Amino acid sequence: MSPRDLERYLHEQIPLSAAMQVAVLAATPEQVRLAAPLAPNINHRRTVFGGSAAAVATLAAWGLLHLRLSADGFAGRLVIRRSEMDFEQAIAGDFEAEARAPDHKRWERFRSAVARGRPARIEMHATLTFAGTQAGAFAGEFVALPAADTSAS
């Protein structure tokens, strides 16, 4: 899946990403990097709204899992179960979020459960950057649900 394909998918399937003007800068099995401008994500202090920053970080992590699972032919649903966001500095301009692939052992355990048609959980991380420095850190647990499983949204 190319960066353009992932961006199109996000904008069509998660309309908030289009309203936030999220752009996909990189989309590989090892990394997804997103960018978002300040203007549609601004708060009353003229910095990025915390919810927008958390959403872009979540999208980076979710996007990386979506990209990797799609390559394996996964037809179920991928949902977030839990998340945590640490804000390290105010973001006063355009910013980026980057998610990197989990270590091989964790990925293979997750992928194996998915391949057996079982719900599978994995923790993912993303980093927010602004002006070349880290501005925040995201951690979230995602669940891959088999196509027939309708227990979560």
C-alpha positions in Angstrom: 0.0 0.0 0.0 1.5 3.3 -1.0 1.4 6.5 1.1 -1.2 7.9 -1.3 -3.4 4.7 -1.0 -3.2 4.8 2.8 -4.1 8.6 2.8 -7.1 8.0 0.5 -8.3 5.1 2.7 -8.0 7.2 5.9 -9.8 10.2 4.4 -12.6 8.0 3.0 -13.0 5.6 6.0 -12.1 8.0 8.9 -13.5 11.4 7.7 -12.0 13.1 10.7 -8.6 12.5 9.1 -9.7 14.5 6.1 -11.1 17.4 8.2 -7.8 17.5 10.1 -5.9 17.5 6.7 -3.8 14.5 7.7 -1.2 13.6 5.1 0.7 10.3 4.8 4.4 11.0 4.4 5.6 7.4 4.7 3.8 4.0 4.6 5.9 0.9 4.8 5.7 -2.3 6.8 8.2 -0.8 9.2 6.9 2.7 9.6 3.9 5.0 9.1 4.5 8.7 9.3 1.7 11.3 9.2 1.7 15.1 9.1 -1.0 17.6 10.0 -1.1 21.3 9.8 -1.8 23.7 12.7 -4.8 25.6 11.1 -7.5 22.9 11.2 -6.2 21.5 14.5 -5.8 24.8 16.5 -7.1 25.5 19.9 -7.8 28.7 21.8 -4.1 29.1 22.7 -3.0 29.1 19.1 -1.4 25.7 19.5 -2.5 22.2 18.4 -5.6 20.9 20.3 -4.6 17.9 22.4 -7.4 15.8 20.9 -6.1 16.4 17.4 -2.5 15.5 18.4 -3.8 12.3 20.1 -5.9 11.5 17.0 -3.0 11.8 14.6 -0.8 9.6 16.9 -3.6 7.0 17.0 -4.0 7.2 13.3 -0.3 6.5 12.7 -0.3 3.4 14.9 -3.7 2.2 13.5 -2.5 2.9 10.0 0.6 0.8 10.4 -1.4 -2.1 11.7 -3.9 -1.7 8.9 -1.2 -1.7 6.3 0.5 -4.8 7.7 -2.7 -6.7 8.2 -4.1 -5.8 4.8 -0.9 -7.2 3.2 -1.7 -10.5 4.9 -5.3 -10.5 3.6 -7.0 -9.7 7.0 -10.7 -9.0 6.4 -11.8 -8.4 10.0 -11.9 -5.2 12.1 -9.1 -3.4 13.8 -10.1 -1.4 16.8 -8.4 0.5 19.6 -9.0 -0.9 23.1 -7.0 1.5 25.3 -4.7 4.4 24.8 -2.5 6.8 26.7 -1.0 10.1 25.5 1.9 12.0 27.1 2.2 15.6 26.0 5.8 16.9 26.4 5.5 20.4 24.9 3.0 22.6 23.2 2.8 22.2 19.5 2.7 25.7 17.8 2.8 24.6 14.2 2.6 21.8 11.7 3.4 18.5 13.3 4.1 14.8 12.6 3.3 11.4 14.2 5.3 8.3 13.5 4.6 4.7 14.4 7.2 2.0 14.0 6.7 -1.7 13.7 6.6 -3.7 16.9 9.5 -6.1 17.6 9.4 -9.3 15.5 8.4 -11.6 18.4 5.4 -9.5 19.5 4.3 -9.1 15.8 4.5 -12.9 15.1 2.5 -13.7 18.2 -0.2 -11.2 17.2 -0.1 -12.3 13.6 -0.4 -16.0 14.5 -3.5 -15.4 16.6 -5.0 -13.4 13.7 -4.2 -16.2 11.2 -6.0 -18.7 13.5 -9.1 -16.5 13.4 -8.9 -15.4 17.0 -9.1 -11.9 18.4 -5.6 -10.7 18.9 -4.2 -7.8 20.9 -1.0 -5.8 20.4 0.4 -2.6 22.0 1.6 0.0 19.6 3.6 3.2 20.1 3.8 6.5 18.2 5.8 9.7 18.6 4.7 13.2 18.0 7.3 15.7 16.7 7.2 19.4 16.2 10.1 21.6 14.9 12.4 18.6 15.0 11.9 17.6 18.6 9.7 15.1 20.4 6.4 16.7 21.5 4.5 13.7 22.7 4.3 9.9 23.0 1.4 7.6 22.4 0.8 4.0 23.6 -2.3 2.1 22.7 -3.6 -1.4 22.7 -5.3 -2.5 19.4 -7.4 -5.5 18.8 -7.8 -7.4 15.6 -11.3 -9.0 15.4 -12.1 -11.8 13.0 -14.7 -10.9 10.4 -17.4 -12.9 12.1 -16.7 -11.4 15.6 -19.1 -8.4 16.3 -18.4 -8.0 20.0 -16.7 -4.6 19.7 -17.0 -1.5 17.5 
